[in-house]
Structures are given as C-alpha cells and as structure tokens.
Amino acid sequence: MVRHVVLVGLMGSGKTTVGRRLASHLGRTFVDADAALEEITDRTIAEVFAEDGERGFRAIEADVLEELLEHHEPTVIASGGGVVLSGENRRRLQQPNVTTVWLDASPAFLASRVETKAHRPLLAGGDSPRQVLERLHAEREHLYREVADIVVDVEPFHHGEEKPKRALAARIAELVLAHEADHPLEEVG
Ligand code: S3P
C-alpha cells in the first residue's frame, strides 16, 4: 500500500508552498488539489462555484481527493481548506496509509497573510478576510483536529525563522517520517 501525506488547514496557512517543499524533502510527488480540480474539470474554481454553487464544488472536491489518494506513487497533497467539511473526506484522511498534517494558525495571522485570489471565492463576499477566517476557523477547527495525525502551529516559524516555509517543511518532514515509522502499514497478502 502506498503512503500519502495530506496537508490541511485554512486558506493562508501555506499548504501549497510548504507542501511543495515538503515533497522535495521527502522525495515524493507533489499535487495541489485545487489545481488538480481545475485541470480535471477544465474550469476555474471561481467558475465551478459560480455555475455549480459551493455544494457542487464540494462534490467535485471529494471526487478529486478520492482520485489523488489512489495514486500509485507516494504523494504529498495540498488540499483545499474546506476538504474536511465532508464526512467521507474525513474518513479518507484517517486511513492508515494517509498521514494528515494540520497547518494551524490564528485567524488574525491568516488574515494578515492570505491573498484574495481567484480560487478563493469565499473571500470575495462583503465580509473582510479576518471575519471570514474567524468564522471558518470556528466552524472547522474541530474537523481539522479530528483528522490530523500531526498538528503544526505555523506562527512561531514565521516569527522566529528567516525562511519560515523552508523551516516548516524541514520540521514537518521529520514529523511525517517519525509518524510513519511509528505506524507501519501491515503487509497485505
Ligand atoms: C476553500 C479553500 C480554497 C479553495 C476554495 C474553498 C475553503 O483552497 O479550495 O476556494 O473552503 O476554505 P485554499 O485553502 O488552498 O486556498
């Protein structure tokens, strides 16, 4: 069975940048789930939200996660921030061959960093990023906690390190390898 790493956390927590670096540390393939969704559907996330609504987007997001976790090579996946909303996704993230890492940070910190990009329609409403992130943090914190094998508070890295994302990726690589060593997969057959 192939092992995968999935990074979860709110928008602005650094899943994509840290994930890419983590993959290179571990010598594994990197996939950004939002980018994969856009490639598979041949539509932007903004278009999917506009045409299918958030519900439609979540259904496609679940299909994409399922597909990515079926990769035959060990993969580091940066998920979209809302992937934990689906019970089916949470079940998948808790499979023994999946190491799930939660990049946690306070809404204030995330709001100071998050960029309003086209793939983030949830930030495009009337509320400030701070208000949106406070709401999402309150709604999702327990779901990230439920699926996480490893929780990393990203803020100290940003305060104490010259290259925070590089330091984060190096630390997470250590934690992932230790987790995998502590939880060997049972040989099948
Ligand atoms: C979302 C986060 C986005 C993207 C979509 C919905 C969310 O991904 O999947 O806009 O519900 O938090 P990032 O967390 O990569 O920005």
Residues whose N, C-alpha, C, O or C-beta is under 5 A from the ligand:
A	BS01	S3P	G9 L10 M11 D34 S79 G80 G81 G82 H119 R120 P121 L122
